[in-house]
Amino acid sequence: MNNTAISWTDVTWNPTHGCSRVSEGCRHCYAERLSLQKGFTKLPWTAPNAAQNVLLKSHKLRDPLKLKEPSRIFVNSMSDLFHPLIPNDYRAEVFAIMAATPQHTYQILTKRPEHAACWPGPWCRNVWMGTSVEDRKSLHRLHSLRDCGAQTKFISFEPLLEALWPLDLAGYDWAIVGGESGPGFRPMPHAWAREIQHQCREQHVAYFFKQSAAWRTEMGTALRHMDNTFWCWQQFPDNLAPPTPGVPHRYHGE
C-alpha cells in the first residue's frame, strides 16, 4: 500500500501493474510514464506490448489486511482491474479481499466498463465502481457501467478534454473532474468543469473538482466560478458538503 497525493482517496493498492492504451485520455498516462521511468515495465503501453506489461502482483493481494484504520483505497492506480489480460480467477481473489475487509472503501476505476458490467462480483457495499470519460468519443463508457452491479457508481472526467453537455448522470452517485497533468498537458477551460458541476447539482450527484490542467498533479484545486470567485468542491457520495473558499491560481485555458 502507498500513500498518495490523489485527493479523493487515502492510499493506493496495486495487486496488478501495467495496462494498454485504449483512447485519447491515455496519451499522457501518468502510470505509463512513471512505470517506464522506474523500470517497472520496459516497453510502451501499447496493445502489442500488453502481454509483457500487464503483471500480476500476488504478493500484494493481502496488503489491505494490514491497514489499521478504515481507509479509502484506490484499486490499481497503476493498472486497470478489468484489463482483458487479468485472469478472472485472479480478479476474483481481489474481490474476495475487498469483501473480507468491509471497514475499507474500495474505489475502482476502469476504461473498460463493459467488462465490469459483466462481472458477477460480489459487489459489496464498500466497493465503488467508476469509469473514465474524457471526451464525447468515450461517453459510451458512462452508459456501459450502468449495468454494473456495484451499489455506488462514479465517473472520472479526467483528463477532461472537451465540453460535455448535456450529460445523463442517472444511476451515478459521484463525479470527479480534473484537467490533465504532466509534460505536454492539454488545457482544460474551467467553463467545462463548471458545466459538469451545474449538471451534478441539478441531477443530485456529488461533485469533486480535483485539479486544473498543469505541469504537476493537484495544482489549481479550486474551481473558478462565473463571478471570478474560487471554490473547492470535494463532495463524496456519502458527504455532500458545501464548497469552501479556494485560492486563485493561474489557470490554463481560461
Residue pairs with C-beta under 8 A, 6 or more apart in sequence:
1 11
1 12
1 13
1 63
1 64
1 66
1 67
1 73
2 11
2 12
2 14
3 10
3 11
4 10
4 11
4 12
4 74
4 77
5 217
5 218
6 12
6 74
6 77
6 210
6 217
6 218
7 208
7 210
7 218
7 221
7 234
8 72
8 107
8 176
8 208
8 210
8 234
8 236
9 72
9 73
9 74
9 107
10 71
10 72
10 73
11 67
11 71
11 72
11 73
11 74
12 73
12 74
12 77
12 78
13 60
13 63
13 64
13 73
13 74
13 75
13 76
14 57
14 60
14 76
14 77
14 78
14 79
15 56
15 57
15 58
15 60
15 61
15 63
15 75
15 76
15 93
15 94
15 97
16 54
16 55
16 56
16 57
16 76
16 79
16 81
16 83
16 86
16 90
17 35
17 40
17 41
17 54
17 55
17 57
17 78
17 79
18 35
18 40
18 41
18 45
18 50
18 53
18 54
18 55
18 78
18 79
19 29
19 31
19 32
19 45
19 50
19 53
19 54
19 78
19 79
19 80
19 83
20 45
20 46
20 47
20 49
20 50
20 53
20 54
20 83
21 27
21 29
21 32
21 45
21 46
21 47
22 111
22 112
23 111
23 134
23 135
23 137
23 138
24 134
24 135
24 137
24 138
24 161
25 111
25 132
25 134
25 135
25 138
25 158
25 159
25 161
26 32
26 45
26 111
28 159
28 180
28 182
28 183
28 184
28 185
28 186
29 45
30 181
30 182
30 217
31 45
31 77
31 78
31 79
32 41
32 44
32 45
33 182
33 183
34 40
34 78
35 41
35 45
35 53
35 78
36 42
36 44
40 78
41 52
41 53
41 55
42 52
43 49
43 52
43 53
45 53
50 83
50 85
51 85
54 79
54 83
54 85
54 86
56 86
56 87
56 90
58 90
58 93
61 93
61 94
61 97
62 97
64 73
64 97
64 98
64 101
64 104
65 97
65 100
65 101
67 73
67 101
67 104
70 103
70 104
70 105
71 104
71 105
72 104
72 105
72 107
73 104
73 105
73 106
73 107
74 107
74 109
75 81
75 94
75 98
75 106
75 107
75 108
75 109
76 108
76 109
79 86
80 109
80 110
80 111
80 112
81 91
81 94
81 108
81 110
82 91
82 110
82 112
82 113
82 115
82 116
82 119
83 112
84 112
84 115
91 119
95 121
95 122
95 127
98 104
98 106
98 124
98 126
98 127
99 122
99 124
101 126
102 124
102 125
102 126
103 126
104 126
105 126
105 128
106 126
106 127
106 128
107 128
107 130
107 154
108 116
108 127
108 128
108 129
108 130
109 130
109 131
109 132
109 156
110 116
110 129
110 130
110 131
110 132
111 131
111 132
111 138
111 141
113 131
113 141
113 144
113 145
113 148
114 144
116 129
116 131
116 145
116 148
116 150
117 144
117 145
117 146
117 147
117 148
119 148
119 149
120 149
121 127
121 149
123 129
123 148
123 149
123 150
123 151
125 151
125 152
127 150
127 151
127 152
128 150
128 152
128 153
128 154
128 173
128 174
128 237
129 145
129 148
129 150
129 152
129 153
129 154
130 145
130 153
130 154
130 155
130 156
130 174
130 176
131 141
131 142
131 144
131 145
131 155
131 156
132 138
132 141
132 155
132 156
132 157
132 158
133 139
133 141
133 142
133 155
133 156
133 157
133 164
134 157
134 158
134 159
134 160
134 161
135 161
135 162
135 164
136 162
136 164
139 164
142 155
142 167
142 168
142 172
145 153
145 155
146 153
146 170
146 171
152 173
152 174
152 237
153 171
153 172
153 173
153 174
154 172
154 173
154 174
154 175
154 176
154 237
155 169
155 172
155 174
155 175
155 176
156 175
156 176
156 178
157 164
157 175
157 176
157 177
157 178
157 193
157 196
158 176
158 177
158 178
158 179
158 180
158 210
159 178
159 179
159 180
159 181
159 185
159 186
159 188
159 213
160 177
160 178
160 179
160 188
160 192
160 193
160 196
161 180
161 186
161 188
162 192
163 191
163 192
163 195
164 192
164 195
164 196
165 195
165 199
166 199
167 196
167 199
169 175
169 199
169 200
169 203
169 205
170 203
172 205
173 205
173 206
173 237
174 205
174 206
174 207
174 208
174 235
174 236
174 237
175 196
175 200
175 205
175 206
175 207
175 208
176 208
176 210
177 193
177 196
177 197
177 207
177 208
177 209
177 210
178 188
178 209
178 210
178 211
178 212
179 185
179 186
179 187
179 188
179 193
179 211
179 212
179 213
179 214
179 220
179 252
179 253
180 186
180 188
180 213
181 211
181 213
181 214
181 215
181 216
181 217
181 218
181 219
182 215
182 216
182 217
183 215
185 213
185 214
185 215
185 252
186 213
187 213
187 252
187 253
188 212
188 213
188 252
188 253
189 253
189 254
190 212
190 223
190 224
190 251
190 253
190 254
191 254
193 209
193 223
194 223
194 224
194 225
194 226
196 207
197 207
197 209
197 223
197 233
199 205
200 206
200 207
201 207
206 235
206 236
206 237
206 239
206 240
207 233
207 235
208 233
208 234
208 235
208 236
209 221
209 222
209 223
209 232
209 233
209 234
210 218
210 221
211 217
211 218
211 219
211 220
211 221
212 219
212 220
212 221
212 249
212 251
212 252
213 220
213 251
213 252
213 253
214 220
214 252
219 249
220 249
220 250
220 251
221 232
221 246
222 230
222 231
222 232
222 245
222 246
222 247
222 248
222 249
223 230
223 231
223 232
223 233
223 243
223 246
224 230
224 248
224 251
224 254
225 231
229 245
230 245
230 246
230 247
230 248
230 249
231 243
231 244
231 245
231 246
232 243
232 244
232 245
232 246
233 243
234 241
234 243
234 244
235 241
